[in-house]
Amino acid sequence: MNQTTSSSSPTGTTRAIRGRVLHFQRDPQFHDDAYQYWEDGVLLVADGRIAAAGPYAELAPSIAPGTEVIDHRGKLIVPGFIDTHVHYPQTDMIASPSPGLLHWLDTYTFPEERRFAEPEYAAAVASFFADELLRNGTTSALVWSTVHATSADALFAESHRRNLRLATGKVLMDRHCPDFLRDTAESGARESADLLSRWHGKGRLSYAITPRFAPTSTEAQLAACGELARAYPDALIQTHVAENRDEVKWVAELFPQARSYLDVYDRYGLLRPGAFYGHAIHLDDDDRRRLADTGAAVAHCPTSNLFLGSGLYDFHQSDAHRLNLTLATDVGGGTSFSMLRTMNAAHKVARMGGYHLTALRMFYLATRAPADALGWGDRVGSFAPGNEADFIVLDPDATPLLGRRSARSETLEEQLFAFAMLGDDRVIDSVYVMGERAGV
């Protein structure tokens, strides 16, 4: 766990960041050698990328004279958090009261999303949204826009300006939604392809093909999504599946030929690596096997699932099928942009199912796991040499209570658990994007 991760030579290092350094190489649930941790460690950064990571005593001699050394000793340096399911147009309707998902969509979500037809409004929310991500230590995300191409354009432009690694896509809905949010199978595919050609691969941006969920897309639109997926094999895919029982029942009525809700997407070629399925609560073993076999990923959204009363994610079955599991905030059904507060809820959801979700695994699910599932494992999510230097600094003394508990922590697991149970945005001491400190 404590070998140095380094390139052949850290020549050209422009910055050295010293502190307690932690990153993951694989899932700690299944591997003993899952992570590397150095109590007194250092990251060497050159041209915005990781040149080396390891014990300070070992790497200090290779730090060139004149290199800027930033001292975060006593604080924990980890890769930036990665949120795999978050709706930026729902930023201003977070914490809206509702008896359930479908009422919440009709009463709050759809009327708010209507406003994103206006470029100025979309741009203003995109700027605040990016601020909020960074303030909470989230440096990469798979994000939902609205049905309007202007909404995706606004977020892409804001993310590109900040040099963030981020993916989004215009939402596709051609039925069972208000007329003011409805596209067609043809117009949705055309606008998606146009956005893809403009933004996918530009800087650190990626495009996500985004049918909202099966009930709001006709078979013609889902077929068009499948055609887009085949035409752009490196594009991401995101949608919702099996979030609550009423939704599952509705899908069964709309698609009687499908074996299950997940099977609807499978029939159109939408299960593959880089495809993300939000919630995935009410699945059966065949669904889980199919997710595992295709390499698709689950975005677990515990604060949203609790807020909307959708259900409890089954960690036992998830592990049994070795699903590609990631953590997500799902703002605005989710109640916080903080991945630490999301970990808090995930741990409690797991306990309700008789499962102990360790802090080590929670941090893995918010860093390396999503990076790998997004196909970005060679770019972000760990301190492997050559990776982009997106990382955050966590302060164990951020609040009086956290400070007292941290002082009593005798193991790394205890310290991480304290961060997850007691932490929020106040814990985020510093955020670095491509090696540069982000002002948030």
C-alpha positions as CSV (number, residue, x, y, z in Angstrom):
1,M,0.0,0.0,0.0
2,N,2.9,2.3,0.5
3,Q,5.0,2.0,-2.6
4,T,5.9,5.1,-4.5
5,T,3.9,5.9,-7.6
6,S,6.3,7.8,-9.9
7,S,7.2,8.4,-13.5
8,S,10.7,7.6,-14.8
9,S,11.7,11.1,-13.8
10,P,9.8,14.0,-12.2
11,T,11.9,16.4,-14.3
12,G,10.0,19.6,-15.1
13,T,8.1,19.6,-11.8
14,T,6.6,23.0,-11.2
15,R,4.8,22.4,-7.9
16,A,5.1,20.0,-5.0
17,I,2.1,19.6,-2.7
18,R,2.9,18.0,0.7
19,G,0.5,16.4,3.1
20,R,-1.2,13.2,3.9
21,V,-1.8,11.6,0.5
22,L,-4.3,8.9,-0.3
23,H,-5.5,7.4,-3.6
24,F,-7.0,4.1,-4.8
25,Q,-6.0,1.6,-7.3
26,R,-8.9,-0.8,-7.0
27,D,-12.0,-1.6,-4.9
28,P,-11.1,-2.1,-1.2
29,Q,-14.1,-4.3,-0.8
30,F,-12.4,-7.0,-2.8
31,H,-8.7,-6.3,-2.6
32,D,-6.2,-5.9,0.2
33,D,-3.8,-3.8,-1.9
34,A,-6.5,-1.4,-3.0
35,Y,-5.0,1.9,-2.0
36,Q,-1.7,3.8,-1.4
37,Y,-1.4,6.1,1.6
38,W,1.5,8.2,2.8
39,E,1.2,10.0,6.2
40,D,3.8,12.4,5.1
41,G,3.5,12.3,1.3
42,V,3.9,14.6,-1.6
43,L,2.5,15.1,-5.1
44,L,4.9,16.4,-7.7
45,V,3.0,18.2,-10.5
46,A,4.4,19.2,-13.9
47,D,2.4,21.0,-16.5
48,G,-0.9,20.2,-14.8
49,R,-0.2,16.5,-14.5
50,I,1.0,14.1,-11.8
51,A,4.7,13.5,-12.2
52,A,5.1,11.4,-9.0
53,A,3.4,10.6,-5.7
54,G,4.9,9.0,-2.7
55,P,6.6,9.5,0.6
56,Y,8.0,13.0,1.1
57,A,11.3,11.7,2.4
58,E,11.8,9.6,-0.7
59,L,10.8,12.2,-3.3
60,A,12.2,15.3,-1.7
61,P,15.7,14.9,-3.2
62,S,14.1,15.0,-6.7
63,I,12.4,18.3,-6.2
64,A,14.2,20.8,-8.3
65,P,15.5,24.0,-6.7
66,G,13.0,26.8,-7.1
67,T,10.0,24.5,-7.2
68,E,7.0,25.9,-5.4
69,V,6.3,23.7,-2.3
70,I,2.8,24.0,-0.9
71,D,2.5,22.7,2.6
72,H,-0.7,21.0,3.6
73,R,0.7,18.8,6.3
74,G,-1.9,17.5,8.7
75,K,-4.5,17.7,6.0
76,L,-5.5,14.9,3.6
77,I,-5.0,15.1,-0.1
78,V,-7.2,12.9,-2.3
79,P,-8.3,12.9,-5.9
80,G,-11.1,15.3,-6.7
81,F,-14.6,13.8,-6.2
82,I,-16.5,12.7,-9.3
83,D,-20.3,13.0,-9.3
84,T,-21.9,10.6,-11.8
85,H,-25.5,11.8,-11.7
86,V,-26.4,15.4,-11.0
87,H,-29.0,17.8,-12.7
88,Y,-27.6,21.3,-13.1
89,P,-31.0,22.7,-14.1
90,Q,-32.4,21.6,-10.7
91,T,-30.0,23.7,-8.7
92,D,-32.6,26.3,-7.8
93,M,-35.4,23.9,-6.9
94,I,-33.4,21.7,-4.6
95,A,-35.3,21.0,-1.3
96,S,-38.7,21.3,-2.9
97,P,-41.4,19.4,-0.9
98,S,-43.3,16.6,-2.6
99,P,-45.0,13.3,-1.8
100,G,-43.2,11.4,-4.6
101,L,-41.1,11.4,-7.8
102,L,-43.8,11.9,-10.4
103,H,-45.5,14.7,-8.5
104,W,-42.1,16.3,-7.9
105,L,-41.3,16.2,-11.6
106,D,-44.7,17.8,-12.6
107,T,-44.8,20.4,-9.9
108,Y,-41.2,21.6,-9.7
109,T,-38.8,20.0,-12.2
110,F,-40.5,20.6,-15.5
111,P,-41.5,24.2,-14.8
112,E,-38.0,25.1,-13.8
113,E,-36.4,23.3,-16.7
114,R,-38.6,25.4,-19.1
115,R,-36.5,28.4,-18.2
116,F,-33.4,26.9,-19.7
117,A,-34.6,27.8,-23.2
118,E,-33.1,31.2,-22.4
119,P,-29.3,31.3,-22.9
120,E,-28.7,34.0,-20.3
121,Y,-30.6,32.1,-17.6
122,A,-28.9,28.8,-18.5
123,A,-25.5,30.5,-18.4
124,A,-26.1,32.1,-15.0
125,V,-27.2,28.8,-13.4
126,A,-24.2,27.0,-15.1
127,S,-21.8,29.4,-13.5
128,F,-23.3,29.0,-10.0
129,F,-23.5,25.2,-10.5
130,A,-19.8,25.0,-11.4
131,D,-19.0,27.1,-8.3
132,E,-21.0,24.8,-6.1
133,L,-19.3,21.7,-7.5
134,L,-15.9,23.0,-6.8
135,R,-16.8,24.4,-3.4
136,N,-17.8,20.9,-2.4
137,G,-14.6,19.3,-3.9
138,T,-16.2,17.8,-7.0
139,T,-13.8,18.4,-9.9
140,S,-15.5,16.1,-12.5
141,A,-19.1,15.2,-13.1
142,L,-21.6,13.5,-15.4
143,V,-24.3,16.1,-15.6
144,W,-27.8,16.5,-16.8
145,S,-28.9,19.5,-18.8
146,T,-32.5,20.0,-20.2
147,V,-34.2,19.3,-23.5
148,H,-32.9,22.6,-24.8
149,A,-29.6,22.6,-26.7
150,T,-29.0,26.0,-25.1
151,S,-28.7,24.4,-21.7
152,A,-26.0,22.0,-22.7
153,D,-24.2,24.7,-24.6
154,A,-24.2,26.9,-21.5
155,L,-22.7,24.2,-19.2
156,F,-20.2,23.1,-21.8
157,A,-19.0,26.7,-22.3
158,E,-18.7,27.3,-18.6
159,S,-16.9,24.1,-18.0
160,H,-14.5,24.7,-20.9
161,R,-13.7,28.2,-19.5
162,R,-12.8,26.6,-16.2
163,N,-10.9,23.7,-17.8
164,L,-13.1,21.1,-16.0
165,R,-13.4,17.5,-17.0
166,L,-17.1,17.2,-17.4
167,A,-19.8,15.5,-19.5
168,T,-23.4,16.5,-20.3
169,G,-25.9,16.2,-23.0
170,K,-29.3,17.6,-24.0
171,V,-32.2,15.6,-22.5
172,L,-34.4,13.6,-25.0
173,M,-38.1,13.5,-24.3
174,D,-40.8,13.1,-27.0
175,R,-43.8,12.0,-24.9
176,H,-45.4,12.1,-21.5
177,C,-44.0,15.5,-20.7
178,P,-45.2,19.1,-21.1
179,D,-45.3,20.4,-24.6
180,F,-42.8,23.1,-23.7
181,L,-40.2,20.4,-23.0
182,R,-41.0,18.0,-25.8
183,D,-38.8,17.3,-28.8
184,T,-39.2,14.6,-31.5
185,A,-37.1,11.5,-32.2
186,E,-35.7,13.3,-35.3
187,S,-35.1,16.8,-33.7
188,G,-33.6,15.2,-30.6
189,A,-31.2,13.1,-32.5
190,R,-30.2,16.0,-34.8
191,E,-29.6,18.4,-31.9
192,S,-27.6,15.7,-30.0
193,A,-25.4,15.0,-33.0
194,D,-24.8,18.7,-33.5
195,L,-23.8,19.2,-29.8
196,L,-21.6,16.1,-30.0
197,S,-19.8,17.5,-33.0
198,R,-19.2,20.8,-31.3
199,W,-18.2,19.8,-27.8
200,H,-17.2,16.1,-27.5
201,G,-13.5,15.9,-27.0
202,K,-13.1,19.7,-26.8
203,G,-10.6,20.4,-24.0
204,R,-11.7,18.1,-21.2
205,L,-15.3,17.8,-22.2
206,S,-17.3,14.7,-23.2
207,Y,-20.8,14.2,-24.6
208,A,-23.5,12.1,-22.9
209,I,-26.5,10.7,-24.9
210,T,-29.3,11.5,-22.5
211,P,-32.8,10.0,-22.8
212,R,-34.5,11.1,-19.6
213,F,-36.1,7.8,-18.8
214,A,-38.0,5.2,-20.8
215,P,-41.5,6.6,-20.1
216,T,-40.7,9.9,-21.7
217,S,-39.2,8.5,-24.9
218,T,-41.1,6.7,-27.7
219,E,-39.6,3.6,-29.2
220,A,-38.6,5.7,-32.2
221,Q,-36.6,8.0,-29.9
222,L,-35.0,5.2,-28.1
223,A,-34.0,3.7,-31.4
224,A,-32.5,7.0,-32.4
225,C,-30.5,6.9,-29.1
226,G,-29.2,3.5,-30.1
227,E,-28.2,4.8,-33.5
228,L,-26.3,7.7,-31.9
229,A,-24.6,5.3,-29.5
230,R,-23.4,3.1,-32.4
231,A,-22.3,6.2,-34.4
232,Y,-20.3,7.6,-31.5
233,P,-18.9,4.6,-29.6
234,D,-16.8,6.8,-27.2
235,A,-19.8,8.9,-26.2
236,L,-21.2,8.4,-22.7
237,I,-24.9,7.4,-22.1
238,Q,-27.0,8.4,-19.0
239,T,-30.5,7.8,-18.0
240,H,-32.7,6.6,-15.1
241,V,-33.8,3.1,-14.3
242,A,-36.0,1.4,-11.6
243,E,-36.0,4.4,-9.3
244,N,-39.4,3.7,-7.7
245,R,-42.1,1.1,-7.9
246,D,-44.7,3.3,-9.5
247,E,-42.3,4.1,-12.3
248,V,-41.4,0.5,-12.8
249,K,-45.1,-0.4,-13.1
250,W,-45.6,2.4,-15.6
251,V,-42.7,1.2,-17.8
252,A,-44.2,-2.4,-17.7
253,E,-47.4,-1.0,-19.1
254,L,-45.7,1.1,-21.8
255,F,-43.3,-1.6,-22.9
256,P,-45.2,-4.9,-22.4
257,Q,-42.8,-6.7,-24.8
258,A,-39.7,-6.0,-22.6
259,R,-38.7,-8.4,-19.9
260,S,-37.9,-5.6,-17.4
261,Y,-37.3,-1.9,-17.2
262,L,-33.6,-2.3,-17.9
263,D,-34.4,-4.6,-20.8
264,V,-36.1,-1.6,-22.5
265,Y,-32.7,0.1,-22.8
266,D,-30.9,-3.1,-23.7
267,R,-33.2,-3.7,-26.7
268,Y,-31.9,-0.4,-28.2
269,G,-28.2,-1.0,-27.5
270,L,-27.9,1.3,-24.6
271,L,-26.0,-1.0,-22.2
272,R,-22.3,-0.8,-22.6
273,P,-19.2,0.6,-20.8
274,G,-19.7,4.3,-20.3
275,A,-23.5,3.9,-19.8
276,F,-24.7,5.1,-16.5
277,Y,-28.0,4.1,-14.9
278,G,-29.2,6.3,-12.1
279,H,-30.8,4.7,-9.0
280,A,-31.2,1.0,-10.1
281,I,-33.0,0.1,-6.9
282,H,-35.7,-2.2,-8.0
283,L,-33.8,-4.7,-10.2
284,D,-33.8,-8.5,-10.3
285,D,-30.8,-10.8,-10.7
286,D,-31.2,-11.0,-14.5
287,D,-30.9,-7.2,-14.6
288,R,-27.9,-7.2,-12.4
289,R,-26.2,-9.9,-14.5
290,R,-26.9,-7.9,-17.6
291,L,-25.4,-4.7,-16.1
292,A,-22.3,-6.6,-15.1
293,D,-21.9,-8.4,-18.4
294,T,-22.2,-5.2,-20.5
295,G,-19.9,-3.1,-18.3
296,A,-22.6,-0.5,-17.7
297,A,-22.5,1.4,-14.4
298,V,-24.9,2.3,-11.6
299,A,-25.0,5.8,-10.1
300,H,-26.2,5.3,-6.5
301,C,-28.0,8.4,-5.3
302,P,-28.8,7.8,-1.6
303,T,-29.9,11.3,-0.6
304,S,-32.3,11.5,-3.5
305,N,-33.6,8.0,-2.9
306,L,-34.3,8.8,0.7
307,F,-35.8,12.3,0.0
308,L,-38.2,10.9,-2.6
309,G,-38.9,7.7,-0.7
310,S,-37.8,5.7,-3.7
311,G,-36.2,2.8,-1.8
312,L,-32.9,1.4,-0.5
313,Y,-30.1,0.3,-2.7
314,D,-29.1,-3.4,-2.2
315,F,-25.4,-3.5,-1.6
316,H,-25.3,-7.2,-1.0
317,Q,-26.7,-8.0,-4.5
318,S,-24.6,-5.3,-6.0
319,D,-21.5,-6.9,-4.7
320,A,-22.6,-10.4,-5.6
321,H,-22.8,-9.3,-9.2
322,R,-19.7,-7.1,-9.0
323,L,-21.6,-4.1,-10.5
324,N,-19.7,-1.0,-11.5
325,L,-21.0,1.1,-8.6
326,T,-20.5,4.8,-8.2
327,L,-21.8,7.5,-5.9
328,A,-23.9,10.5,-7.0
329,T,-25.7,13.5,-5.5
330,D,-28.6,13.6,-7.9
331,V,-29.3,17.3,-7.1
332,G,-32.0,18.5,-7.0
333,G,-33.8,15.3,-5.9
334,G,-30.6,14.9,-3.9
335,T,-30.3,17.3,-1.0
336,S,-26.7,18.3,-1.1
337,F,-23.8,18.9,-3.6
338,S,-21.5,17.5,-1.0
339,M,-20.1,14.0,-1.8
340,L,-19.2,13.7,1.9
341,R,-22.9,14.1,2.9
342,T,-23.7,11.7,0.1
343,M,-21.3,9.2,1.7
344,N,-23.1,9.8,5.0
345,A,-26.4,8.8,3.5
346,A,-25.0,5.9,1.6
347,H,-23.5,4.4,4.8
348,K,-26.9,4.6,6.5
349,V,-28.8,3.1,3.5
350,A,-26.3,0.2,3.5
351,R,-26.8,-0.3,7.3
352,M,-30.6,-0.5,6.8
353,G,-29.9,-3.5,4.5
354,G,-27.5,-5.1,7.0
355,Y,-24.4,-4.1,5.0
356,H,-21.4,-2.3,6.4
357,L,-20.1,0.2,3.9
358,T,-16.6,1.2,4.9
359,A,-15.2,4.7,4.7
360,L,-12.4,3.4,2.5
361,R,-14.9,2.1,0.0
362,M,-17.0,5.2,0.1
363,F,-14.0,7.3,-0.9
364,Y,-13.2,4.8,-3.6
365,L,-16.7,5.1,-4.9
366,A,-16.4,8.8,-5.2
367,T,-12.9,8.9,-6.9
368,R,-11.4,5.9,-8.7
369,A,-14.6,3.9,-9.3
370,P,-16.3,6.6,-11.3
371,A,-13.2,7.5,-13.2
372,D,-12.8,3.9,-14.4
373,A,-16.5,3.6,-15.2
374,L,-16.4,6.8,-17.2
375,G,-13.4,5.6,-19.1
376,W,-11.3,8.4,-17.5
377,G,-9.2,6.2,-15.3
378,D,-6.1,7.2,-17.2
379,R,-6.9,10.8,-16.7
380,V,-8.5,11.5,-13.3
381,G,-9.5,9.6,-10.2
382,S,-6.0,8.6,-8.9
383,F,-2.4,9.9,-8.6
384,A,-1.0,7.6,-11.3
385,P,1.8,9.3,-13.3
386,G,0.5,11.3,-16.2
387,N,-3.0,11.8,-14.8
388,E,-4.4,15.2,-14.7
389,A,-3.7,16.9,-11.4
390,D,-7.3,17.3,-10.1
391,F,-7.2,16.9,-6.3
392,I,-8.6,18.3,-3.1
393,V,-7.4,18.9,0.4
394,L,-9.5,17.9,3.3
395,D,-9.2,19.6,6.7
396,P,-9.7,17.3,9.7
397,D,-10.1,20.4,11.9
398,A,-12.7,22.1,9.7
399,T,-15.3,22.2,12.6
400,P,-14.8,21.9,16.3
401,L,-16.6,18.5,16.5
402,L,-14.7,17.1,13.6
403,G,-11.5,18.3,15.1
404,R,-12.1,16.6,18.4
405,R,-13.1,13.3,16.6
406,S,-10.1,13.5,14.3
407,A,-7.7,13.9,17.2
408,R,-8.9,10.6,18.5
409,S,-8.7,8.8,15.2
410,E,-6.1,6.0,15.3
411,T,-6.5,4.6,11.8
412,L,-7.1,5.9,8.3
413,E,-10.5,4.2,8.3
414,E,-11.5,6.2,11.4
415,Q,-10.4,9.5,10.0
416,L,-12.2,8.9,6.7
417,F,-15.3,7.8,8.5
418,A,-15.2,11.0,10.5
419,F,-15.0,13.0,7.3
420,A,-18.0,11.1,5.9
421,M,-20.2,11.2,8.9
422,L,-19.4,14.8,10.2
423,G,-18.2,16.5,7.1
424,D,-19.7,18.8,4.5
425,D,-18.4,21.7,2.3
426,R,-16.5,23.2,5.2
427,V,-14.1,20.3,5.1
428,I,-12.9,21.3,1.6
429,D,-9.8,23.3,2.4
430,S,-8.5,23.6,-1.2
431,V,-9.4,22.5,-4.7
432,Y,-6.8,22.0,-7.5
433,V,-7.8,21.7,-11.2
434,M,-5.0,20.6,-13.5
435,G,-2.5,21.5,-10.7
436,E,-3.8,25.0,-10.3
437,R,-5.7,26.1,-7.2
438,A,-9.3,26.9,-8.0
439,G,-10.8,30.0,-6.5
440,V,-14.1,29.0,-4.9
